[in-house]
Amino acid sequence: GRPIPIVHRVIKVHERPETGYVEVLTKGDNNLEDDRLLYADGQLWLQKHHIMGRAVGFLPYVGWVTIIMTEKPIIK
């Protein structure tokens, strides 16, 4: 199967105005540090092709539904 997508907040945007090239740095809300340890070795930023979508809004604890359904397949 496909890995579970992770929704993390963009905390920094690195933009090159002359080219329009944009890179982002992300962080999970419950993590103390940014996500660079989760990126590929030597990768410091995410590029557009790494981003699957955009979440807009805020629904506390909804992420737990995905976690429970993944860990307890009987609930699926």
N, C-alpha and C positions, 0 to 999 in steps of 0.2 A: 504494500500500500504506500500511499504518499505520506511524507512526514507531516506532522501537524504544524500549520503556520503559526508563527509567534507574532503577537501584536506588541510592538514596543514603540515608545514615543521618540520622535526626532528631537534631539537636544541641540544639535549644531548643523548648520548648512554651510557648505564650502562652495562658493560660486565663483566661476571665472567669467566676468562680464564680457570679455573680448570674444569668448567662444560660446557662452551660454551653457557651458558644462557645469553640472551640479552634482555634488557628492553630499551625503548626509552621514551623521553619527547618531546612533540610537542608544536608548537605555530603557531597561525594564523598570517599571515604577517601584517594584520591591527590591531592586538591586542597588547596592551602594555605588557601584562603578558603571561606566559606560559598557557597551557590548563588544568592545574590540577583542576581548578574549574569545568571543563566540565566532568572530570572523575568521576567514582563512589565514594561515600563517603569513605575516607580513602585511596584511590588509588593514588599513587604517580607516577607510571610509567605505560606505556602500554607494554603488552607482545605481542608476535608474533601472537597469536590468535585474537587480537584486530585489526590487520592491514589487510585491504581488498586488497590492491594493492600498487603499487608504480607509482608515476607520474614522468616522466623524460622529462625535457624541460621547456620552459617558453613561454607562450602565454598571454600577458597582456590582461585583461578584458574578457577573454573567460568565466570565472566563472559567469559573468553576464548573459550569455545565460541560464544557468541552473536556476538561480534565477528568471529570467523573465518568463521562461516556467513554473516554479512551481507556481508563483504568478498570472500569467495570463493564465489560462487553455485554453482560446480561441486560443492562439497562438500554442498550441500543435497540 
